[in-house]
Amino acid sequence: MMAVVADVNRELADFLKRARAAVDPERAGLPADSRVRRVPGLRREEVALLAGVSTDYYTRLEQGRRITPSTAVLDAIARALDLDATGRAHLGHLVGAPSHRRAKSRPVQRVRPGLYQLLDSLDNAPATILGRHTDVLASNRAARVLFADFEAMPPAQRNYARWMFTSPQARELFVDWEIQARSAVENLRLDVGGDPNDPAAAALVDELSSASEEFRTWWSEHRVFQRTHGTKRLRHPVVGELSVDFETFTMPGDAEQTLFVYTTEPGSPSRDALTLLLSWSSTRPVDAG
């Protein structure tokens, strides 16, 4: 009798198939093969060969069967598929997450008073704290005038990925909207992979899949990446174009809260633009966007 594959195992199967298709056979160090490749990437038997496991074992894993590879086997498969550290972590999440676990709501995340004080002390540096599934838990005034005032939005709408894909303001604000939106998808998929049975995460993915064709397409690609730093290029309606660099910090006491701090290069036009924006906004109310 054929067993029904649980959702988490379908996720694993899709992730492995897409990772395998992305590997260049010539760069994988495989022996010459005269057979015609009808699909891109590696064959299943080639992944098994590179990982040092049987073709049958890898095939069952890619089919989403309920097997639990050892850490060593997962490491070998990750190397065969040329996964980076984030991809390897996501693979571990998909394999290790128990498919029979009962879905339940998780506790509401709270920001400590001391962190609010920290945000407020960063007068000239926009800063936000993101929680699970890119929920915006807190932000300082500089971040509210640079991006959007999430605190003025209804609590259920305070989510970075939702804003990115459903707000016309976000599409106008980011010069490189597609890059930033893809990044939001890849971070969200990594986050959801750590707890695929969270009903709040499933509801968010369903909502964005219905609202945005881009989200639906990029979500199906199963790409995961955790950006700990980078640059965002903005076209602000008040001060025009500027670039802000960001660094991220995981909060002590709650690894599911991440502080994002945005800065500009000293003496640059972006620094001048941000300084002007903060000065302009000091006597004006913030628009929720």
TAHUZI-V74864 format. One record per backbone hydrogen bond with DSSP energy under -1.0 kcal/mol. NH is the residue of the N-H (numbers start at 0). CO is the residue of the C=O. E is the energy in kcal/mol with one decimal. If there is no record, write none. Layout:
nh,co,e
NH,CO,E
NH,CO,E
//
This chain:
nh,co,e
9,5,-1.7
10,6,-2.2
11,7,-1.8
12,8,-2.5
13,9,-2.7
14,10,-2.4
15,11,-2.4
16,12,-2.2
17,13,-2.3
18,14,-2.2
19,15,-2.5
20,16,-2.0
22,19,-1.1
41,19,-2.1
46,42,-1.9
47,43,-2.4
48,44,-2.1
49,45,-2.5
50,46,-2.2
51,47,-1.2
52,47,-2.2
57,53,-2.3
58,54,-2.6
59,55,-2.3
60,56,-2.0
61,57,-2.8
62,58,-1.6
63,60,-1.4
64,59,-2.5
66,64,-1.9
73,69,-2.5
74,70,-2.5
75,71,-2.1
76,72,-2.5
77,73,-2.6
78,74,-2.2
79,75,-2.2
80,76,-2.1
81,78,-1.1
82,77,-2.8
87,83,-2.6
88,84,-2.1
89,85,-2.3
90,86,-2.4
91,87,-2.2
92,88,-2.1
93,89,-2.4
94,90,-2.2
95,91,-2.8
96,92,-2.0
100,97,-1.4
115,111,-1.4
116,112,-2.0
117,113,-1.8
118,114,-2.4
119,115,-2.4
120,116,-1.6
121,118,-1.1
122,120,-1.8
127,259,-2.1
128,137,-2.7
129,257,-2.7
130,134,-3.1
133,130,-1.2
134,131,-1.9
135,157,-2.0
136,128,-2.6
137,128,-1.3
139,126,-2.1
143,139,-1.9
144,140,-2.1
145,141,-1.6
146,142,-2.7
149,147,-1.5
151,148,-1.2
152,149,-1.3
156,153,-2.4
157,154,-1.3
158,156,-2.2
159,133,-3.1
162,158,-2.4
163,159,-2.6
164,160,-1.8
165,161,-2.0
166,162,-1.9
170,166,-1.4
171,167,-1.7
172,168,-2.2
173,169,-2.0
174,232,-2.3
176,173,-1.0
179,175,-2.2
180,176,-3.1
181,177,-2.5
182,178,-2.0
183,179,-1.9
184,180,-1.9
185,181,-2.6
186,182,-2.4
187,183,-2.2
188,184,-2.7
189,185,-1.7
190,186,-2.2
191,187,-3.0
192,188,-2.2
194,191,-1.4
197,194,-1.7
201,197,-2.0
202,198,-2.3
203,199,-2.0
204,200,-2.5
205,201,-2.4
206,202,-2.4
207,203,-2.6
208,204,-2.3
209,205,-1.8
210,206,-1.9
211,207,-2.2
215,211,-2.1
216,212,-2.4
217,213,-2.8
218,214,-2.9
219,215,-1.4
221,218,-1.4
229,245,-1.7
231,243,-2.8
233,241,-3.2
234,172,-3.1
235,239,-2.5
239,235,-1.9
241,233,-1.8
243,231,-2.5
244,262,-2.9
245,229,-2.7
246,260,-1.8
247,227,-1.8
248,258,-2.0
250,256,-2.6
253,250,-1.8
256,253,-1.9
257,129,-2.9
258,248,-3.3
259,127,-3.2
260,246,-2.3
261,125,-3.0
262,244,-2.8
267,264,-1.9
271,267,-2.0
272,268,-2.5
273,269,-2.6
274,270,-2.5
275,271,-2.4
276,272,-2.4
277,273,-2.5
278,274,-2.1
279,275,-2.9
280,276,-2.3
283,280,-1.5
//
